[in-house]
Amino acid sequence: MAAVASAASQIAASRGLPIDTNTNTPSWVEQVPLPLDEDSRKLFIEYAKIPEAELEKHLIEARMRAWECCPYPCIGHWLFLMLQLRKNPEFEEAVRRTRQGHKLLDIGCAVGQDLRDLPEHPQAHAGAPQTMLYGIDLIEHFFEAGKFLFRDPDVQITFRQADVLEPDALQDWRGNFSIVTCNYVFHLMGIEDQEKLAGAILKLLSGKPDDLVFGRTGGTEGEGRHEAFREDLKLYRHSTKSMEELWTCVAAKYGRKAVVESWIDPSPLPQSHWALAINKDFEPVRNLIFSVRLS
């Protein structure tokens, strides 16, 4: 386990991602009560078949297993329990289209909670087929952590370790996807890497007029802004305007047109607590919800 943890930390450090191997750091590790809403509880009880009396103990153990190798704020703050993607307006469309044979890719899927939620969506007549769902992440250990968390070692979702910013990454998957979701990834990098990420997503899409990208990222209610998370890590936080400019510009480079919709959820994200612990001038992080339709 120590070797896996070291490898995971090295990969994260290579991309400047915030990690903390000190599990006693209060700003990074929230204790019980768990932020478990009714939708999340239902997923664990009905999909993972975890008895309600055992649920809290299981989730605490699952988080510690993930934290040992992947000491990210999203693990320490229980964000993997929050089924945020189902709140996007495009969620039901994604379910419907996967049932029609369209493949969906989750970039930065972590333990795969949103991918497991797609087949279980209660508002759809039937959920997304797991065989149409794909997830990638920098850290391969997340996939085993997800299988322990959801007690589904035989899950049919395809998971793959990849650094999507590498020029030769995922060449065999290019052109295979009609839908890509990317959640809480863009705000972890500067604008140049964000442009690379958007370009990599366009390469993975089918190139057909109904291609869809949707998700969430940390945003700002003001102007899009560069800011220093640490001295060695400069991030770019988007406004709705700058997010539209990003996708319009990158799409044009690939000969495509992008129709971008985005808005700010005014509620602060939990990340603001650990960000402020590192940088006292860090503006509270907001949820920027976005969709990009390409033609």
Summary of the structure (lengths in Angstrom):
residues: 295
radius of gyration: 18.2
end to end distance: 45.7
largest distance: 54.4
contacts: 938
relative contact order: 0.13
helix: 42%
strand: 21%
